[in-house]
Amino acid sequence: MATWANLGLQDSTSPLMEQLNFFHDHTLLILTMITILVGYIMGMLMFNNFTNRFLLHGQTIEIIWTVLPAIILMFIAFPSLRLLYLMDEINTPSLTLKSVGHQWYWSYEYSDFLNLEFDSYMIPTNELEMSGFRLLDVDNRIILPMNNQIRVLVTATDVLHSWTIPSLGVKVDATPGRLNQLNFLMNRPGLFFGQCSEICGANHSFMPIVIESVPMNYFIKWIISMTN
């Protein structure tokens, strides 16, 4: 989760988010080099007096400053396209979770099991324990097994919502009358927090998402306890 004075991205929880972090650093390095080069040239022009009475055209430099940005853009575009295709790739899922957005809470259905569904509301501040996180903790967490491909089907019943977990690198709109799907794999246990990221009304800020990633044997015990 995000912490105070955290200027970077959250620690990754999935291989996809790791790749997004790498792409962010890659692009930022290119932008830094461009900024330094342009700043150096502007400084040279301001503090030096360059004159050439016989300069009428400069085809060589024009070719350079046309081709060089195109090459730089290719270094950004190819990794970006690769990531876009990876994010849309749906592997064989081990588990399907259906998430339905309401004003202003989420409800979840474990489609692979009979009668396993629940609503998830934010815990009000006056009911929060000392160890809880304000505006982020919920009464019913999503329990999912780690190191398994998870498919999430996202929809809504009233207005547009957005199901977002930054540390997993996933964000998908919850649209009434439409099913959107996403795919992720969690490579470590823990609690991962998210919030609705589409302005959906008065209590938009108060419909958080909490995923609890657990080993498979704990997940099976939880399923048995919920279905009995």
C-alpha positions in Angstrom: 0.0 0.0 0.0 1.0 3.6 -0.4 2.9 5.2 2.6 3.8 8.7 3.6 6.1 10.6 1.2 6.1 7.6 -1.2 6.9 9.3 -4.5 7.4 6.1 -6.5 5.1 3.2 -7.4 4.0 0.7 -4.8 6.0 -2.5 -4.4 4.9 -5.0 -7.0 2.9 -8.1 -6.1 2.6 -9.7 -9.5 5.0 -10.3 -12.4 3.0 -7.9 -14.5 3.5 -5.1 -12.1 7.2 -5.8 -12.0 7.3 -5.3 -15.8 5.3 -2.1 -15.4 7.9 -0.9 -12.8 10.7 -1.7 -15.2 9.0 0.1 -18.1 8.4 3.1 -15.8 12.1 3.3 -14.9 13.1 2.7 -18.6 10.9 5.6 -19.8 12.0 7.9 -17.0 15.7 7.3 -17.9 15.0 8.3 -21.5 13.1 11.4 -20.4 16.0 12.4 -18.1 18.5 12.1 -20.9 16.3 14.2 -23.2 15.9 16.8 -20.5 19.6 17.0 -19.8 20.5 17.3 -23.6 17.9 20.0 -24.3 18.8 21.9 -21.1 22.5 21.8 -22.1 21.7 23.1 -25.6 19.5 25.9 -24.3 22.2 26.9 -21.8 24.8 27.0 -24.6 22.6 29.2 -26.8 21.9 31.6 -23.9 25.5 32.0 -22.6 27.4 31.8 -25.9 27.4 33.9 -29.0 27.2 31.7 -32.0 27.3 33.5 -35.4 27.8 32.1 -38.9 27.2 34.6 -41.7 27.4 31.9 -44.4 24.9 29.4 -42.9 22.0 29.2 -45.3 20.7 25.6 -44.7 21.7 22.7 -42.5 20.3 19.5 -44.1 22.6 17.2 -42.0 21.4 18.6 -38.6 17.7 18.5 -39.8 18.1 14.8 -40.7 19.6 14.2 -37.3 16.9 16.0 -35.3 14.2 14.2 -37.3 15.6 10.7 -37.2 16.9 10.7 -33.6 13.5 11.4 -31.9 11.9 8.7 -34.1 14.5 6.2 -32.9 13.9 7.3 -29.2 10.1 6.8 -29.7 10.7 3.3 -31.0 12.6 2.5 -27.8 9.5 3.5 -25.8 6.9 2.1 -28.2 8.1 -1.5 -28.5 8.3 -2.2 -24.7 4.9 -0.4 -24.3 3.2 -2.6 -27.0 4.7 -5.7 -25.5 3.2 -4.8 -22.1 -0.2 -3.9 -23.5 -0.4 -7.4 -25.1 0.8 -9.1 -21.9 -1.9 -7.3 -19.9 -4.7 -8.5 -22.2 -3.4 -12.1 -22.2 -5.8 -14.4 -20.4 -4.0 -17.5 -19.2 -5.8 -20.6 -18.0 -7.3 -19.4 -14.7 -7.3 -21.6 -11.5 -10.1 -19.5 -10.0 -12.7 -17.0 -11.1 -13.9 -14.2 -9.0 -16.9 -12.0 -9.9 -16.8 -8.4 -8.6 -20.0 -6.3 -8.7 -19.9 -2.6 -8.0 -22.7 -0.9 -6.2 -23.3 2.6 -4.7 -21.2 2.4 -2.6 -19.8 -1.0 -1.8 -18.5 -4.1 -3.7 -20.0 -7.6 -3.7 -18.1 -10.7 -4.7 -19.0 -14.1 -6.0 -16.7 -17.1 -6.2 -18.2 -18.6 -9.4 -16.4 -22.0 -9.0 -18.2 -22.7 -5.7 -21.9 -22.9 -4.8 -23.5 -20.2 -2.7 -20.2 -18.4 -1.9 -20.8 -14.7 -2.2 -20.7 -11.7 0.2 -20.8 -7.9 0.3 -17.7 -5.9 1.3 -18.2 -2.5 3.0 -15.7 -0.1 4.3 -15.3 -0.2 8.1 -16.3 3.3 9.5 -13.7 5.2 11.3 -15.5 5.0 14.7 -15.6 1.2 14.4 -12.0 0.8 13.3 -9.4 -1.1 15.4 -6.1 0.6 16.3 -4.3 -1.7 13.8 -6.8 -0.9 11.0 -6.2 1.4 8.0 -8.6 4.4 7.8 -10.7 4.5 4.6 -9.0 1.3 3.4 -10.1 -1.6 5.6 -13.3 -3.6 4.9 -15.5 -5.9 6.9 -15.1 -8.8 4.4 -11.8 -9.2 2.5 -11.3 -11.1 -0.7 -9.3 -14.3 0.1 -7.3 -15.6 -2.9 -4.5 -18.2 -3.2 -1.0 -17.0 -4.1 0.9 -18.4 -7.1 -2.3 -19.1 -9.0 -3.8 -17.5 -12.1 -6.9 -15.5 -11.0 -9.5 -14.3 -13.4 -11.8 -11.4 -12.2 -15.0 -10.6 -13.9 -16.1 -7.0 -13.2 -19.4 -5.4 -13.6 -21.7 -2.9 -11.9 -25.4 -2.5 -11.1 -25.9 1.2 -11.1 -23.2 3.6 -12.3 -19.6 3.3 -13.5 -17.1 2.1 -11.0 -13.4 1.0 -11.4 -11.9 -2.0 -9.7 -8.2 -1.1 -9.0 -5.3 -2.7 -7.1 -2.2 -0.6 -7.7 0.3 -3.2 -6.3 -1.1 -5.8 -8.8 -1.0 -3.4 -11.7 -4.7 -4.0 -12.5 -7.5 -1.5 -13.1 -10.7 -2.2 -15.0 -14.0 -0.3 -15.3 -17.1 -1.8 -13.8 -19.8 -1.0 -16.3 -23.5 -1.7 -15.9 -24.7 -4.4 -18.3 -21.2 -5.3 -19.4 -18.6 -7.9 -18.1 -15.0 -6.9 -18.2 -12.3 -9.3 -17.2 -8.7 -9.2 -16.0 -6.1 -11.7 -15.1 -3.3 -11.6 -12.4 -1.0 -13.8 -10.3 0.1 -12.9 -6.8 3.6 -14.1 -6.1 3.7 -13.4 -2.3 1.3 -13.4 0.6 0.0 -10.3 2.2 -2.8 -7.6 2.2 -3.2 -5.6 -0.9 -5.4 -2.5 -0.9 -7.2 -0.6 -3.7 -10.1 1.8 -4.1 -12.7 2.6 -6.7 -11.0 4.8 -9.3 -14.0 6.1 -11.2 -16.0 9.0 -9.7 -19.3 7.3 -8.9 -21.2 9.6 -6.6 -21.2 11.1 -3.1 -19.5 8.2 -1.4 -17.0 7.4 -4.1 -14.1 7.7 -1.7 -15.6 5.1 0.7 -15.6 1.8 -1.3 -12.2 0.3 -0.8 -10.9 -3.1 -2.0 -8.8 -5.5 0.1 -7.3 -8.7 -1.2 -5.7 -11.2 1.3 -3.2 -13.4 -0.5 -2.7 -16.7 1.3 -1.2 -20.1 0.6 -3.4 -22.7 -1.1 -4.0 -24.8 2.0 -5.2 -21.8 4.0 -7.5 -20.9 1.1 -9.0 -24.4 1.0 -9.7 -24.2 4.8 -11.4 -20.8 4.3 -13.5 -22.2 1.4 -14.6 -25.1 3.6 -15.5 -22.8 6.5 -17.5 -20.5 4.3 -19.4 -23.2 2.5 -20.3 -25.3 5.6 
